[in-house]
Amino acid sequence: MLGVTQMDEKKVLKPIDEMLAGPWQIDIQELFEVSVNEPDEIKMNFYDSLYTYVLQKRQEDIISRPGFVI
C-alpha cells in the first residue's frame, strides 16, 4: 500500500498555487483516495484539508452560477 501512496502523491502533488487556482483541474477522487490511504498523519491531514478546500471551491462555483436553485 505504501508504494501505491507514493505513486499517487506524484500525480496529486502539483505546485500548491496551481492547485489552489484551478479547483476544477484536480482529480478530486484521487486526492480523496490519497488522503484516506496516507499512513503519515501529518500528510493525511494536509491532503484532507486540500480535498476539503477544493470541494468547497467547486461548490461555491456551482452555487454562484446564474439560475442555480436548491
N, C-alpha and C positions, 0 to 999 in steps of 0.2 A: 504494500500500500504506500510505503514511503516513496518508492520510485515513481509511482503514478502522481503523487502530490508534487514532487519536484518537477515532473514534466508539465503538469498543469500550471504550476507557478510561472514557468517560462512563457506560456501562452497568455496568462492573465496579467502578469506584471508588465505594464507599459509605463511610460513616464506618467507620473501622477497627474500632471497638468492636463495631459491628453485625455486621461480617463475622466477627470472631473469636467472637462469642457464638453465632451460628447457622450452623454449617458446612453444614447441610442446605438452607439457603435461598439458597445461592450456586450459580450455574450454573458448575459446575467445568470443564466443557468449554470454555466461553467464557473462563474465567480461564486455562486452559492455552493456548488459541489466542493470547490477548493476550500471554502471556509468551514464546511462541515467535516471534511476529511483531514484537516490540518491538525497534526499532533501537537505542535507547539502552541500553547495557549495564547501567547502574545500575538503571533501571526494570525491565529484563528480570530481573535478579537479585531485585529486590523481588517481582515477580509470581511468579517461580518459587518463592521462599520461601513466599509466601502460598498458592500452589497446594499445595505440599508440606504445609503446616500444615493446610489444610482437608482434604486427603486423609487425613492421619494422624488427625485428629479423627473423621472418618467411620468409619475402620477401627476405632478404639477403641470407638466407639459400637456397631458391629456385633458386635465380639468380646465385649463385656461383656453382651450380651443373654443372658437365661437360655436354656439349651438350645443355645447355639452350639457346634458341633463342627467341627473341621477334618478 
